Amino acid sequence: VAKDLGLQLTEISDRGLRIIDRGRTQYFALHGKTGHLVTAEKIDRERLCRLVEKCVLRCELIVEGQM
């Protein structure tokens, strides 16, 4: 994520970069040392999308300050 946004790793915490999931469970996080998007919680497809062929988990990336 840091690389895609053109940010240095030190800027992740300086800019308040964070991931927002819509549900109660936070499934994604930013790895502080690499800037990679990682899974923060086990994702159980059968529980989340039982009868849906295409299962999509949405999240938002918030970056404070100007880009």
C-alpha positions in Angstrom: 0.0 0.0 0.0 2.8 2.4 0.9 4.5 1.7 -2.4 1.3 2.1 -4.4 0.7 5.5 -2.8 4.3 6.6 -3.2 4.8 6.9 0.6 7.9 6.1 2.6 7.4 3.6 5.5 7.9 6.4 8.0 5.0 8.3 6.6 2.5 5.5 7.4 2.3 6.5 11.0 2.9 10.2 10.4 -0.1 10.4 8.0 -2.4 8.4 10.2 -2.8 5.7 7.5 -5.5 3.3 8.6 -7.8 0.6 7.2 -11.6 0.8 7.9 -13.8 -2.3 7.5 -17.5 -1.9 7.3 -18.4 -4.8 9.7 -17.6 -5.6 13.3 -14.5 -7.6 12.5 -11.3 -5.9 11.3 -10.1 -8.3 8.5 -7.3 -6.2 7.1 -4.4 -4.2 8.6 -1.2 -2.5 7.4 2.1 -4.2 8.3 4.0 -1.5 10.1 7.5 -2.5 8.9 6.7 -3.3 5.2 3.6 -1.2 4.4 1.9 -4.3 3.0 -1.9 -4.9 3.3 -2.2 -8.1 5.4 -5.1 -10.1 6.9 -5.6 -9.3 10.5 -8.2 -12.0 11.2 -9.1 -15.4 9.7 -11.5 -15.0 6.8 -14.2 -17.7 6.7 -15.8 -17.5 3.2 -18.6 -20.0 4.1 -19.7 -17.9 7.0 -19.4 -14.5 5.3 -20.8 -15.4 1.8 -22.8 -18.6 2.2 -25.0 -18.5 -0.9 -23.1 -15.9 -2.9 -20.8 -17.1 -5.8 -18.7 -13.9 -5.8 -17.5 -13.0 -2.3 -16.2 -9.5 -1.9 -14.9 -7.9 1.3 -14.7 -4.1 1.1 -12.5 -1.8 3.2 -11.4 1.8 3.0 -7.9 3.2 3.3 -7.8 6.6 5.1 -4.7 8.8 4.6 -4.6 12.1 6.4 -3.0 15.2 4.8 -2.4 16.1 1.2 -1.3 13.5 -1.4 
